[in-house]
Amino acid sequence: MPMLGTFANTFKIPELRKRILFTLGLVFICRLLSMIPTPGVDWQTLQVALDRMREQAGAGGGLMDLFNVFSGGALSQCAVGFLSIWPYISAQIIVQLLTAVIPQLERLSREGESGRMKLAEYTRYLTIGICVFQSFALATALQNPATLGLGAVRIVTTPGLGFNIMTVICMTAAALFVMWLADQITQRGIGNGTSLIIMINITSRLPAATLEAWQRYFGIGGMEATRSPIELAILLLFGFAVTMGTVMLTQGLRKVPIHSTRRAVGGGNSYGMQQTYMPLRVNYTGVMPIIFAGPLITIPAAMLSRIPDDIKWLGWLKWLGIQLREWTSPLHLTLYAILILFFCFFWVATQFNAMRISEDLKRNGSYVPGIRPGMATAEYLDALMTRVTLIGGVGLLIIALLPQLLRGFMELPWEMASFFGGTSLLIIVGVALDTLRQMESHLLMRNYDGFLKHGQLRGRR
């Protein structure tokens, strides 16, 4: 097959082969960190308590399942690599948002390589603070499992301040090590290291999801199948269609034509009118709206639903938590949809600076045909990006709701449903396309065929 031949060609290029093997080796180390239990934690008791929670309907179980998927199963045994790359990503998001509102940080972002290095330094310092806070909070919660809804079980063998300090040191060191590995993958491997580690964590749950699907539709270990294989065939076709839609949403661009005026060059030479385009991504926000919206519902729902029944005057809050806990309740779906759309426009408003783009175009002697340079161009780009964001936000909303609807109406386990949409599918598709694009560029530079017979993979940026 041509595709298999193309993958075989990647190992014929020494530099590309070295990069791929280097990336695989570092990814293997990251996976090891998610399998080493934290000292002092009875991970088998924790796993039994989590399994019991999954059997109960509730937001807490859904939240724990979500953490387990994105940590690559590290939550099940409270591994030292449980935090993984997420503190670093959280620090990057915070710095990005602060750059849009703090003039000093904005000036740094425009100072070239030196400014970017300074922002990267601030991001790493912030990562350390986030790691210490999250690991200390987790250590405290593990010593009081009732706060996590795990019941009266003993997870920590020797609770106390010593356990807190040891957990903070182990998890912070592991998270910083993973951050360093991600940077090494980006510089010396193939693909974006941060995104690749997230994708590997997600796809590591695919064997467990496949086993659950086999047990559900064909039976295993003496357990009879509970659903018809016809449902599985329909789900696979549905998943294929959703994946195609996700690829279209990820790759979708609105091309704004740009004309550059004639400019003289030394020696009397000159270039004529140049025509190009500015790509505006349909899904400019990526997975950020889903990442922001999910915890804003699941965490309050888990807290409100645990209000004791004997506190009558807080009964309406408990009812609200129960409604938010239900994946298919009108209140949950409506609030989730509103939050996703809100964060779509919020992220674009903070990250897409139409005035700066307009100034850069004017400074370089470029303009949008039919639009005056300056403020008129900024208003045009802002209005155009608003319409593009609406289209992308609706598409993102549909993909985000699919796992919840499948889990609610078809009673699919979360590990199965998460691969039919939501953050998991968006990350897998986006990272896979970016990695294939980099591999294809190496192949084309050395006169090998790319992954596509006609055309090339388009970058998302």
C-alpha positions in Angstrom: 0.0 0.0 0.0 1.3 3.5 -0.8 0.7 4.7 2.8 2.7 1.9 4.2 5.5 2.5 1.7 5.6 6.1 2.8 6.0 5.2 6.4 8.8 2.8 5.4 10.5 5.6 3.6 10.7 7.6 6.9 13.2 5.1 8.2 15.4 5.4 5.1 16.3 9.0 6.0 19.0 8.8 8.8 18.1 12.2 10.4 14.3 11.5 10.4 14.9 7.9 11.7 17.0 9.3 14.5 14.4 11.8 15.4 11.6 9.2 15.4 13.5 6.8 17.6 14.6 9.6 19.9 10.9 10.7 20.3 9.8 7.1 21.0 12.4 6.7 23.6 11.4 9.8 25.5 7.7 9.0 25.2 8.5 5.6 26.7 10.1 7.3 29.7 7.0 9.5 30.1 4.8 6.4 30.2 7.0 4.8 32.9 6.5 7.8 35.1 2.8 7.3 34.9 3.1 3.7 36.2 5.4 4.2 39.2 3.2 4.6 42.3 3.8 7.5 44.7 5.6 6.2 47.9 3.3 5.8 50.8 0.1 5.3 48.7 -1.7 2.0 48.7 -2.6 2.2 45.0 -4.5 -1.1 45.0 -6.9 0.2 47.6 -7.2 3.4 45.6 -8.0 1.5 42.4 -10.7 -0.5 44.1 -12.2 2.7 45.5 -12.2 4.3 42.0 -13.8 1.3 40.5 -16.5 1.4 43.1 -17.1 5.1 42.4 -17.4 4.4 38.6 -20.3 2.0 39.4 -22.2 4.8 41.0 -23.8 7.5 38.9 -22.4 10.9 39.8 -20.3 13.8 38.7 -17.4 12.7 41.0 -17.0 9.5 39.1 -17.1 11.4 35.8 -14.5 13.8 37.0 -12.2 11.1 38.2 -12.6 9.3 34.8 -11.7 12.5 33.1 -8.5 12.9 35.2 -7.6 9.3 34.6 -7.9 9.6 30.8 -5.8 12.7 30.5 -3.2 11.4 32.9 -2.8 8.2 30.9 -4.1 6.0 33.7 -1.8 7.6 36.3 -4.6 8.4 38.7 -5.6 4.7 39.1 -2.3 4.1 40.9 -1.5 7.6 42.0 1.7 7.6 40.0 4.5 10.1 40.5 3.8 11.3 37.0 0.1 12.0 37.7 0.6 15.8 37.0 2.3 15.0 33.8 2.6 18.0 31.4 -0.6 19.7 32.6 1.1 22.2 35.1 3.3 23.4 32.3 0.3 23.8 29.9 -1.6 25.6 32.7 1.3 28.0 33.1 1.5 28.6 29.4 -2.2 29.4 29.2 -1.9 31.8 32.2 1.1 33.6 30.7 -0.7 33.9 27.3 -3.7 35.4 28.9 -1.6 37.8 31.0 0.3 38.8 28.0 -2.9 40.2 26.4 -3.6 42.4 29.5 -0.2 43.3 31.0 1.7 45.8 28.8 5.1 44.7 30.1 4.5 41.1 29.1 3.1 42.2 25.7 6.3 44.2 25.0 8.4 41.1 25.9 6.4 39.1 23.4 7.3 41.6 20.6 11.0 41.7 21.4 11.9 38.7 19.4 13.9 35.7 20.6 15.1 37.4 23.8 11.6 38.3 24.9 10.3 34.9 24.1 13.1 33.3 26.2 12.1 35.6 29.1 8.5 34.7 28.9 9.5 31.0 28.8 11.5 31.6 32.0 8.4 33.1 33.7 6.4 30.1 32.5 8.7 27.6 34.1 8.8 29.5 37.4 5.0 29.5 37.3 5.0 25.8 36.5 6.9 25.0 39.7 4.3 27.0 41.8 1.4 25.1 40.1 3.1 21.8 40.7 3.7 22.4 44.4 0.1 23.6 44.9 -1.5 20.7 43.0 0.6 18.0 44.5 0.1 19.3 48.0 -3.7 19.5 47.4 -3.7 15.9 46.1 -1.6 14.7 49.1 -4.1 16.3 51.5 -7.1 14.8 49.7 -5.6 11.3 49.6 -5.4 11.5 53.4 -9.1 12.4 53.5 -10.6 10.2 50.8 -14.1 11.1 51.9 -13.6 14.5 50.4 -13.1 12.8 47.0 -16.1 10.7 47.4 -14.1 7.5 47.8 -15.7 6.6 51.2 -14.0 5.5 54.4 -10.9 3.8 53.0 -7.2 4.1 54.0 -5.2 5.0 51.0 -2.1 6.5 52.6 -0.2 4.1 54.8 1.6 6.7 56.9 -0.3 10.0 56.8 1.2 13.3 58.1 3.4 16.2 57.1 6.1 13.8 55.9 3.8 12.3 53.3 2.8 15.7 52.1 6.4 16.8 51.7 7.5 13.6 50.0 4.5 13.7 47.6 5.2 17.3 46.7 8.9 16.6 45.9 8.2 13.4 43.9 5.3 14.8 41.8 7.0 18.2 41.3 10.2 16.6 40.2 8.4 14.2 37.8 6.3 17.1 36.3 9.4 19.2 35.7 11.2 16.2 34.2 8.3 15.6 31.8 8.4 19.3 30.9 12.1 18.9 30.1 11.4 15.8 28.0 8.7 17.7 26.1 11.3 20.4 25.2 13.8 17.8 24.1 11.2 16.2 21.8 10.3 19.6 20.3 14.0 20.4 19.6 15.5 17.1 18.7 12.6 14.8 18.0 9.6 14.9 15.7 6.4 16.9 16.5 5.5 19.2 19.3 6.7 17.5 22.5 4.0 19.0 24.8 1.1 18.0 22.5 2.6 14.6 21.7 2.8 13.7 25.4 -0.8 14.6 25.9 -1.8 12.6 22.9 0.1 9.5 24.1 -1.5 9.8 27.5 -4.9 9.8 25.9 -4.3 7.0 23.4 -2.7 4.9 26.2 -6.3 4.3 27.4 -7.3 2.9 24.0 -6.5 -0.8 24.9 -8.7 -0.5 28.0 -11.5 1.0 25.9 -11.1 -1.8 23.3 -11.3 -4.4 26.0 -14.5 -2.8 27.4 -16.0 -2.7 23.9 -15.2 -6.4 23.4 -16.8 -7.3 26.7 -19.8 -5.1 26.0 -20.5 -6.5 22.5 -19.0 -10.0 22.4 -18.5 -11.1 26.0 -15.3 -12.1 27.7 -14.1 -14.2 30.6 -17.5 -16.0 31.0 -19.4 -12.7 30.9 -22.1 -12.5 28.3 -22.4 -9.6 25.9 -24.8 -6.9 27.0 -25.3 -5.2 23.6 -25.7 -6.2 20.0 -22.6 -6.1 17.7 -24.8 -4.2 15.3 -24.6 -1.3 17.7 -20.8 -1.5 17.5 -20.8 -1.4 13.7 -23.0 1.7 13.8 -20.7 3.3 16.4 -17.6 2.6 14.2 -19.2 4.3 11.2 -20.3 7.1 13.4 -16.8 7.5 14.8 -15.4 7.6 11.3 -17.7 10.4 10.3 -17.0 12.3 13.5 -13.2 12.0 12.9 -13.6 13.3 9.3 -15.6 16.2 10.7 -13.0 16.9 13.3 -10.2 16.9 10.6 -12.2 19.4 8.6 -12.8 21.6 11.6 -9.1 21.4 12.5 -7.8 22.1 9.0 -10.5 24.7 8.1 -9.2 28.1 7.0 -10.7 31.4 5.9 -8.2 32.9 3.5 -8.1 36.7 3.5 -6.4 38.0 0.3 -3.4 40.3 0.9 -1.7 42.5 -1.7 1.8 43.8 -1.3 2.8 47.0 -3.1 5.8 47.3 -5.4 8.9 48.2 -3.5 12.4 49.1 -4.7 15.4 47.1 -3.7 19.1 48.2 -3.7 20.7 48.4 -7.2 17.6 49.6 -8.9 15.8 46.2 -8.8 12.2 46.1 -7.7 9.5 43.6 -7.1 6.0 43.9 -8.5 2.7 43.4 -6.8 2.6 40.3 -4.7 -0.6 38.5 -3.9 -0.9 36.1 -1.0 -3.4 35.4 1.8 -3.8 35.5 5.5 -5.1 32.2 7.0 -7.8 32.6 9.7 -8.3 29.2 11.3 -11.9 28.2 11.8 -11.1 26.5 15.0 -8.8 29.3 16.2 -9.3 28.4 19.9 -8.4 24.7 19.6 -9.5 22.7 22.7 -9.2 25.6 25.1 -13.0 26.3 25.4 -13.7 22.6 26.3 -10.8 22.6 28.8 -12.1 25.7 30.5 -15.8 24.8 30.4 -15.6 21.2 31.7 -14.2 21.8 35.2 -16.4 24.9 35.7 -19.4 22.5 35.6 -18.0 19.2 37.0 -16.2 20.5 40.0 -19.2 22.6 41.4 -21.5 19.8 40.5 -19.4 17.3 42.6 -19.3 19.7 45.5 -23.0 20.7 45.5 -24.3 17.2 45.1 -22.5 16.2 48.3 -24.5 18.6 50.5 -26.0 16.6 53.4 -29.8 16.0 53.1 -30.4 17.3 56.6 -29.4 20.8 55.7 -32.9 21.8 54.3 -32.2 25.4 53.5 -29.4 24.3 51.1 -31.7 21.9 49.4 -32.0 24.0 46.2 -28.2 24.0 45.9 -28.1 20.2 46.2 -30.8 20.0 43.5 -28.7 22.3 41.3 -25.7 20.0 41.8 -27.7 16.9 40.9 -29.0 18.6 37.7 -25.5 19.6 36.7 -24.2 16.2 37.5 -26.5 14.5 34.9 -24.8 14.5 31.6 -28.0 14.7 29.6 -30.0 17.1 31.8 -31.2 20.2 29.9 -29.5 22.5 32.5 -26.1 20.7 32.1 -26.2 20.7 28.3 -27.3 24.3 28.1 -24.8 25.6 30.6 -22.0 23.6 28.9 -22.9 24.9 25.5 -23.0 28.5 26.7 -19.6 28.2 28.4 -18.0 26.7 25.3 -19.3 29.4 23.1 -18.3 32.1 25.6 -14.7 30.8 25.9 -14.5 30.6 22.1 -15.1 34.3 21.8 -13.1 35.1 25.0 -10.0 33.3 23.7 -10.2 35.0 20.3 -10.7 38.4 22.0 -7.6 38.0 24.1 -5.3 36.3 21.5 -6.3 37.8 18.1 -5.2 41.4 18.0 -6.7 42.8 14.8 -5.2 46.3 15.4 -1.7 44.8 15.6 -2.2 42.8 12.5 -3.4 45.9 10.7 -0.4 47.9 11.8 2.0 45.2 10.7 0.3 45.0 7.3 0.5 48.8 6.8 4.2 48.8 8.0 5.1 46.2 5.4 3.2 47.9 2.6 0.4 45.3 2.4 -3.3 45.7 2.4 -6.6 43.9 2.1 -8.1 44.6 -1.4 -11.0 47.0 -1.1 -10.3 47.9 2.5 -8.5 51.0 3.6 -5.3 50.4 5.7 -5.4 51.2 9.4 -8.5 51.2 11.5 -10.8 50.1 8.6 -8.6 47.0 8.1 -8.7 46.2 11.9 -12.5 46.5 12.0 -12.8 44.3 8.9 -10.6 41.6 10.3 -12.3 41.8 13.7 -15.8 41.4 12.1 -14.6 38.6 9.9 -12.9 36.7 12.8 -16.1 37.0 14.8 -18.1 35.3 12.0 -15.4 32.6 11.6 -15.3 32.0 15.4 -19.1 31.5 15.5 -18.9 28.8 12.8 -15.9 27.2 14.5 -17.6 27.5 18.0 -20.7 25.7 16.8 -18.6 22.9 15.3 -16.6 22.6 18.4 -19.7 22.5 20.5 -21.1 19.6 18.5 -17.9 17.6 18.9 -17.7 18.5 22.6 -21.3 17.3 23.3 -21.0 13.9 21.5 -19.2 12.0 24.3 -21.7 13.2 26.9 -24.7 12.3 24.8 -23.3 8.9 24.0 -22.5 8.3 27.7 -26.0 9.5 28.7 -28.2 7.9 26.1 -26.2 4.8 25.2 -24.6 4.2 28.6 -21.2 4.0 27.0 -18.2 3.8 29.5 -16.3 7.1 29.6 -13.1 5.5 28.2 -15.1 4.5 25.1 -17.2 7.6 24.7 -14.2 9.9 25.0 -12.8 8.7 21.7 -15.9 9.7 19.8 -15.4 13.4 20.3 -14.5 16.0 22.9 -11.1 17.1 23.9 -9.6 13.6 23.3 -10.5 13.4 19.7 -9.5 17.0 19.0 -6.1 16.6 20.5 -5.5 13.3 18.8 -6.4 14.6 15.3 -4.6 17.9 15.8 -1.4 16.4 17.0 -1.4 13.6 14.4 -1.8 16.1 11.6 1.0 18.3 12.9 3.3 15.3 13.3 2.5 13.9 9.9 3.1 17.4 8.4 6.6 17.6 9.9 7.4 14.0 8.7 6.1 14.9 5.2 8.4 18.0 5.0 11.4 15.8 5.7 10.3 13.3 3.0 9.7 16.0 0.4 13.0 17.7 1.0 14.7 14.4 0.1 12.6 13.7 -3.0 10.4 11.1 -1.4 6.6 11.0 -1.8 4.5 12.5 1.0 1.6 10.9 2.8 -0.9 12.4 0.3 -0.8 11.5 -3.4 -2.3 14.8 -4.4 -1.3 18.0 -2.5 0.2 18.2 0.9 -0.9 18.3 4.5 -1.7 21.8 5.5 -0.3 23.2 8.7 -2.8 24.5 11.3 -0.9 27.7 11.7 
